[in-house]
C-alpha cells in the first residue's frame, strides 16, 4: 500500500477541505435561526478522517503513476460523495442513507437531480450545502479535465495536454500551478454571477446559491420551479450568459489572460458549441411556431435549450409538454454536452467534431479508394490511436446508457422515466422527462434500487466512463 501514499495523502487534503466547507452552512443556520449540530458533527467526522489520511502519508513521494491517477480520480469523487452525504443524514430532514448519498452524488457530479420534494421548506443550511457541493464539483472537474484526464488518455482527452512533454510524474506540480489560476477565474465568475442575480432582483441568499450552481452548470435551485420561480427575463438572461461562460473550456480563460485575446472567437470547440445552440433554437422555434400548439415561447426555447445542452438542468417551462419532436431534440442535446475542460458533462463537443471528421474521411475513402486522407483537428493531425479512443468512448457511452435504461426498467419504472433517467444521470443533466422526474418533478418517488443505479450513472458520466471501468480490470492492477 506504500505505493499509494500520494493517493491517500491527496484524499486526506480533499476531505479536510470538504470538512472545512461544512462549517460554512453553519453561518446560514445562525442567520436563519435553524441551528442544529448536523454540519458541525459532519465536519468533525470528515476532518478527522481526512487528517488520518493526511498525517499517515506525509512521507509520500509526490508522484503519481497511471494506476494511481485513475485510483485517485475515482476515490476522490466517491469519498467526497460519501462524506458529503453526512449533513443530509444528520439534518432535521432525516434522509435515509440512500437519499442522502443520491443527493450528495448528484451535487458533487453537478448532475442536479434531487430527491427533495419541497425545496421551499428545506432548511437554508441544506440548500447552501447543496450549492457548495456543486460548486466544489465544478472546479474539481475542471482541474481534473485539464491535469489528470489528458495524462490518463481517457476518451481522447490527451488532446488537451498542456504540454506534449508532460509525464505522469509531473501531474502534481503541473496541477498546483494551473489549479490556482483556475480557482481565481472560477471564483471571479461566481462572484460576477451572484452580483448580476442580486441587482436583477434575487435575494442575497438566492443570489449566492444560484450563482454557485450556475457556474458549475449543476442546476440545483432553492425552488421547485427552478429559475422559473423568479419569472424574470433579466435573471434568465444572466443565467444563460453565465451558464455559457461555465460551459466553455477554462483553459481558454488562461490563454486570454496570457495575451491570446481572440481565443474565444478562434477556439474550434467554442464556435461549434455556439452553432449547436443557435441551430437547436432555430429548429425548435420553427417546429413550435408552425405546429400552433400554444407552446411557442422564444424565451423558454432559448433558456431550456442552453440549460439542457450544457447539462445545467435549470428550467423555466414544462418542456416535456411541447411534443415528441422537442423531447427528441432535448434528449440529443443531453448526450452532446458542452466543451471539454469546462464544468459540463455529456459526450463533449470535441468528440462529436472528431467523429464527424472521421465519418467524412471514411466517405472520401469510399469515393477515392487510392486516396490518402489525413484527419486534422484544430490545425493538428489526428492519429488512428486517438480516433480509436474517441470511437470507443462514444460506443461505451451509449452501451452503458442502454444498460442503465434496462436496469431502471427492471425496477418497475415506465419507459419514458427509465430512458430519460438513464440519459440525465450519465449526462449529468438533472431533470428527466415524464410526470415523475420531469422538469419540475423530483426523484423522491423512485425505488431505492433505482436511485443507486442512477448514482452509478452519475459517477460514470462525470468521470468519463473509463476512469471507473478500468479499475475493474485485473490486468490494470498487474505491475
N, C-alpha and C positions, 0 to 999 in steps of 0.2 A: 504493500500500500504506500510505501515511501515514494514510489514513482508518481503518486497523485497528490503530493503535498501542495503543489501550486494550485491545483483544482480546489482542494478543500480550504486553502488559505483565502482564495478569491471568494469562495462561497461564504466564508465567515465574514468577510468585508461586506458583501451584499446583504447578508442577514442583519448585520449591525446597522447598516443604512436603513433597511426596512424597519427595524425595531425603533430607530430614532424617528422615522417618518410617522410611526404610530402615535407619537406624542403630539403631533400637530392637531389632530381632531379634538384633542382634549381642550384646546382653546375654544373651538366651536361649542363644545359641551358647556364650558363656563359661560360663554356669551348667551347661549340659548337656554340656560338652566336645565341641562339634561345630563348632569354629572352622574357618572357611574364608574365602576372600576374596569370596564371592558377593555379600553385601549391601554390603560396603564398596565394591567395584567398581561395583555398580549405582548406589549412592548418588552416587559421584563423577560418573559419566556423567550422571545425571539432574540433579544440581545445576549442572553445567557448562552443560548445555543451557538449564536454567531461568534461570541468571544471564545468559546471552547474550540471551535474550528480554527479561529484566527491564531490563538495562542499555542495550540498544539502543532501548528505547521509553520512556525516562524522561520524554520531553517530550510524553507523551500528554495529551489534553485532558480526561481524567477523565469523559467522556461516552460513552454507548452509544446508537446509534440502533437501529431494529428489526432491520436486516440484521446488525449487529454482535452483537446479543443472541443471535440464532439461531446465528451462526457460533461465538460463544464457548461456547454451550451444547454444541454438537456436538463442537468441538475439545477442550473440557475433558475430556469422558469418553473420547474416542478417545485423546488424548495420555497420560492417566493409565493407561489400559489398556495402551498400548504400553510405556511406561516401567515400569509396574508388573509387566510380564512379565519384566523383566531378571533379578531374583533367581531366578526359576524356571529361566531359561536358564543362568545362571552356577552354579547349585547343583550339588551332587553327584548330584542326581536326573537331570541331563542331559536335561531335557524338550526336545522339539522346539519349534520356533517356534510351530507350530500349537497344540500342547498348552499351552504357556506362555501364549500370548495368550488361549486359551479360558479357562484358569483365572483369569487376571488380569481379563478382561472379566466373567466370572461373579462375581468378587469385588467389583469396583467398582460393578457394577449391582445388587449384593445378590441375585443370582439363586440362587447356592448349588449349581449343578450342578458336578460335579468330574470330572476325568479321573484322579485319583489312586486307584489300586485298593486300596492297603494303607495306610490313614491311620495305623494304629498304629505302623508302622515309619518314618513320614515324619519328617525332622529337625524339631526343635522350632522352629527359626528360621523354617522354611517355614510351619508351622502358625500361628505368631504372625503372619507376614506376611499370610496369607490372612485372618485375623481383622481385621487393621489395614485391609486393602483394603475389607472390607465395612463397617467402622466409618466410614471416610472417605466411602465411597459413601453411607452412610445420612445423615450430616449434610449431605453435598453435595446430595442430592436434596431434603432439607427446605428448605435455603436457596434452592435454585433454584425449588422449587414455590411458595415464599412471595414471592420477589422477582422472578425473571425470567419465569416462566411466565405470571403474570397480565398482565404488560406485553405479552407476545407473543400474547395471545389464543389460546392453544393449547387446543383441545378444551374450551372453556368455563371454563378456569382463570381468566379475567378476573373471575369471580365472587368470587375471593379476593384482590382488590386491597386492600392495607392502607388506601388512601385513594383515593377516586374521582377525585381531582385529580392522581394520580401520572402523570408522563410518563416516556418512556423515558430522558430526560436525568437523571432523578432516581434511576435504578436503583442506581448505585454508592453514593451517600450513604445511601440507604434500606437497602441490603443490609448496609452496615457497621454501621448502628445496630441492626438486627434480629439479624444473624448472631451477634453477641457473646452476646446473651441466649439464643439457641438453643443455642449451644455449651455454655453453662453448664448449661442444662436437660438436654441430651443427655448430657453428661459425668456429671452427677449421677445420672441414671437408670442409666447404665452402671455406676457405682460401687456403687449400691444393688443392682443385679442381681448383680454379682460377689460382693458380701458375702453375699447370700442363698444363692447357689450354694455358697459356701465353708462357711457354717455348716450347710448340709444335706448336706455330705459330699464335695463335689468338691475335688480338689486345687487348690492356688493357681494353677497354670498353666492348668488346665482352666477354673477359675472366671473367669480373666481373658479367655481367648479366647472362651469361650461367652457371656460377658456382652456382649462386643463384637458378636458375630453375632446375639445375641438382640434387643438394642435396635435394631439395623439391620435386623431381620427378614430376615436374609440366609441363615442356616441352615447355614453351614459348621461342621462339627464336627471333633473330633480323632479320631473313631472311625467305623468303617464302619457300625456300628449306630446312629449318631447319638445322640440323647439316650437312646434305648432301652438303650444300653450301661450306663448307671448303674442302671437298673431301680429307680428311687427315686421314690416318689409325691411327697415334698416338693420334689424337684428339678423334677419335671414341673409341679407346681402353680406354683412360682416362675417357671418358663419361660413358662407360659401367661399369668400376670399381666403379666410384662414384655413379652411379645410384644404383648399388647393395648395396653399403655402406649406401645409404639413404633408402633402402628397407628392411633392417633387423631391428629387434627390438632395439630401442635405449637404452632400459634398459640393453641390453647385453653389451653395451659400459661401462655403470656404473659398472656392475658386473666385467668386465675385469679390470677396474681401481682399483676396490676394492680387486683384487687379484685372481679372477677366470680366469686364463689365457687360459683355454680350452673351454670357453663358446661358442666361435664362431664355434667350432667343435662339441660340445655336444648338443647345442640347437636344439631341435627337429624341430622347425619351420624353422630355417636356413637350416638344412640339407635337408628337403623336398623342400624348395624353390630352392636350387641349383639343386636338382634332376629334378624338373619340367623344369628348364631352359635347362638342358642337354638333357632330353628326347625330349623336343619340338624341339630343334635344330637338333637332330638326325632324327626325323620323317620328318621334313621339308626338310632336306638335301637329304634324300633318295628319297622323292617324287619328288623334283625338279631335282635331278640328273637323275632319270630314266624316267621322262617324256620328257626329252630332248627338253624343250621348250625355251631354251636360257635364262632362268631366274635363273639358278643355280649360286649363288654368295655367298660363305660361309661368307664373310664379312658382307653382307647385312642381311643374315639369323641370324647371331649372334646378330647384333645390333638391328634389329627390333623386334626380339623375346624378348630380355631383356627389350627394351623400352615399348613394348605393355603390357607384363606381369606386369610390375611394375606401369603401368599407366602413365609413363613419357610422352610418345607421341612424342618424337623426331623421325625423320625418316631420312633415307639416301637412300631410294629407293621407287619406286611406287609399294608397295607390293600388292595393290589391283588388279594388273595385273598378279599375279602369278598363278591364277586359283582359282576354288571354294574350293578346299580342304584346301589350306593355309589360305584362308579367314575364313573358319570354325574354323581352329586351332586358329587364332588370336582372333576371337570372344570369344572362350572358355577362352583364356588367359586373355582377358579383364575382364571377370567375376571373375576369380580366384584372381588376385591381388597379393600383397606381404604379408609381415608379419604384425601381429598386433603390435602396438606400434612403427610403422615406419611412414614415410611420404606417403606411398602408400594407395590406397583405394581398392575397389573390395570386394568380399566376405571374403577374407583373408585366408591364408594358414591353420591356426589352425582350422577353421570351416570345411574346406574340410577334414582335417585329422580326426576330430571327427565324421563327417558324415560317412566317410569310416569305422571307428571303429564300429559305430552304426549299419550300414548295415551288417558288418561282424558278429556282435553279434546276429543280428536277424536270419541270416542264420544258425548259430550254434544252436540257439533255435529250429529251424525247424528240424534240424538233430537230436538233443538231447533234446526232449521236457521236460525231467525231470531235465536237467542240470541247474546249476546256474552259470551265467557268469557275471563277473564284468568288465565294461569298464574302462580301465586305460589310462591316457594321461600324459606323462612326469612324470612317476613314482607316479602319484596320481590318486585315483579313481574318476570317474565322475558320479554324481548322476543324477536321472531322470529329476529333475528340470532344471539342467544345459543343458542336452541334448535337452529338450523341447525348451529352449531358443535358441539354435543353429538352430534347425529344423525350428522353427517359423520365425527366421530371414531369412534363405535361402528361405523359402516359400514366404515370403513377398517381398523379393528381386526380385524374378522372376515375381511375380504378378504385382509389380509396374513397372518393365521393360516392360511387355506386355501392361500395361495401357498407359505408356509413348509412346510406339511404335504406339498404336492405335490412341492416340490423335494426334501424329505427322502426321499420315496418313490422318486423318480428315482435317488437314490444307493444304493438297494437295501435300505432299511430296511423292516421289516414294518409293517403298518397301525397297530397299537397304538403301536409305538415312534415312528413318524412323527407321528401325531396328538398323542400326549402330549408328544413332544419339542417340537413347534411350540407347543403350549399352554404348556408350562413355560418356554420361552425368552421368548416375547412377554409372558407374565405374570410373568416373573422369580420363579418359584416354587422351582425346584431339582430335586427328583426327578420322574421321569416315571412311566410305567406299563409293565408287562411285565417279562420276565426280564432284560433288558439294562440299562435305565435306571430300573428300579423303585425302590421306597422304600429299599432297601439296596444298590442297584446303583450303577454309575458310567458315565461316558460315554467311557471309555478305548477301548472296543472299536469305537466308531463310526469310519467312514472320515473322513479329514481334511476332505473336502469337506462332509460332514455337520456337522462341528464349526464350520466357517466360516459355514455357513448359520445354525446356532444362535447364534453370536456376533452375527450381524447381527440376529437376532430379539431378542436381549438388549438391544442398544443402542436399537433401535427402540421396544421396550416401555418401557424405562426413561425415555426422553426424549419420551414421549407422541407418538410417530409423526411428527407434523408438524414437529417441531423438526429432524428429519433429512430428511424428504421434501421440504420446501420448498427446501432447498439445491440440489436438482437441477432446479429450475425456472429457465430462463434469464430469465424476466420478473422473478424475485425480485432479480436482480443488476443490473437496469437502474435507473438513477437516476430 
